[in-house]
Amino acid sequence: MPRSKRRKPHHDQSRQGGLEKTGKYKSAVSVAVVFCGLIGLGIAYFATDGSLVWLIVGFVLGAAAGYIFGKQFDKSFSKK
């Protein structure tokens, strides 16, 4: 029997659901690491009057906090 021309073709079922990572999808982790790292750098600068050791420590601690925050942010928005 001939197929109806008005009938819609079947779509691939394996591609439905979930968030696909494409080239346009960016992670919030990298943005949060940079942002929180700069905030930590600023806090360390004002708290220690610009001591280089404490500036590095402040940036590293801020970046670590940004990494954790960014991971939680991605995790919460990836669920439906």
ABEGO torsion letter per residue (X at the ends): XBBBAABBBBBBAAABEEBBBBAABBBAAAAAAAAAAAAAAAAAAAAAGGBAAAAAAAAAAAAAAAAAAAAAAAAAAABX
